[in-house]
Amino acid sequence: MTLIKSISGIRGTIGGAVNENLTPVNAVKFAAAYGMWLKGQNSKGSLSIILGRDARISGEMISNLVANTLTGLGINVIDIGLSTTPTVEVAVTLDNADGGIIITASHNPKEWNALKLLNGKGEFLYAVEGEKILKIAEEETFVFAEVDDLGKYEKKEGYINRHIEEVLKLNLVDIEAIKSANFKVVVDAVNSTGGIAIPALLEKLGVECIKLYCEPNGHFPHNPEPLKEHLKDISELVVKEKADFGIVVDPDVDRLAIICEDGSMFGEEYTLVACADYVLGRTKGNTVSNLSSSRALRDITLKHAGSYQASAVGEVNVVELMKTSNAIIGGEGNGGIIYPESHYGRDSLVGVVLFLSHLANAKISCKTLRKRYPDYYMSKSKIELTPQINVDGILEKIAQKFSNEKPNCIDGIKIDFEHEWVHLRKSNTEPIIRIYTESISQEKADLLAEKFIDEIKFLL
């Protein structure tokens, strides 16, 4: 049970002691800090923010605390209720709001919740902005509004449908081809808001949808991170229903994983690869992913005569590099698709329509499409941390030991070998060191991970 404060926001487990867990006191304090920062960025008198949440059991409670805190600061709140992270991002721009907050802990288990913070463009805050909010929260320099200046609170519905309408307007979404393909798809939305958004999107596209865990009640039936070991039920149901493929999203619907028609994993890393292949085949341009993402995106980008670059881990870092490199698609290898023609945020709805368009135009099975792409194999491991561990010191020693490989140190340590790589970094959202490796076989990727786990344990 823990509370993590970072430039990405505040995240923790519900209940327990103040400043050790995500308690009501911590939620109010951090919401107030965000509100004070927002007021400091704007000279106009009346500010408004979009507030949405995933289906977590604690979501309504945290959302009410945040809304009342913001109105107490004199900020107007438009509460769109059960929503998705990309829907809130889109809503900020659609309503010309000054910012947004999503109450979600993304892929974390149900006892976790968090506040994700957006600027007036519906994008995550830069590090320097996050640091200012953390400082305000620490110093508690809050000034609340007098009674005649309190903000207004308003509940509004229909934003998921508005989001779907915006997605279907994208130039490369081939609605007719998708409808003609007569796809049958199984959807696992881990009993969160993807159970509202994804079936509604598929219905608009004439796709038959078999729902699995699509009741938005916050009782996650399995670990909500869309990894192979958590997806046995949908893999079996795809085969049983003779579906064309399966769609898996995380609780806030910014990560997308695909299951092939035989129940095998398309590969979370390959969601972005397939969508990029479709986009680059029709629009020349560049791509970006983070240092922990597969080399397969680089290979596909080069095949289409584009340029590929890697950023530090974190959506805001990917977006920043996408803007400076004029990337037309990018994201993170965890199944996060960022398509600037829609907006600068990971969006599973966008990923679904691009993937459907790709498969419909290719006129091949999901499994056959996957075989078109280079085979890389990843191992994703982690080591739990304690406060006594000097993570930076450990990573520095590893960088020194492998200095001949010219490690990349912009975010932890990334060491590129000829046919494989390892990326070691301290997580921004959990008290762990992440150890990601990729190689030309699963055995080699696992062995590389074991090698560096042993290196870290030796230094501990």
Buried (B, 14 or more C-beta within 10 A) or exposed (E): EEBBBBBBBBBBBBEBEEEBBBBEEBBBBBBBBBBBBBBEEEEEEEBBBBBBBBBBBBBBBBBBBBBBBBBBBBBBBBBBBBBBBBBBBBBBBBBEBBBBBBBBBBBBBBBBBBBBBBBBBBBBBBBEBBEBBBEBBEEEEBEBBEEEEBBEBEEEEEBBBBBBEBBBEBEBBBBEBBBEBEBBBBBBBBBBBBBBBBBBBBEBBBBBBBBBBBBBEBBBEBBBBBBEEBBEBBBBBBBEBEBBBBBBBBBBBBBBBBBBBEBBBBBBBBBBBBBBBBBBBBBEBBBBBBBBBBBBBBBBBEEBEBBBBBBBBBBBBBBBBBBEBEBBBBBBBBBBBBBBEBBBBBBBBBBBBBBBBBBBBBEEBBBEBBEEBBEBBBBBBBBEBEEEBEBEEBBEBBBEEBEEBEBBEEBBBBBBEEEBBBBBBBBBBBBBBBBBBBBEEEEBBBBBBBEBBEBBEEBE
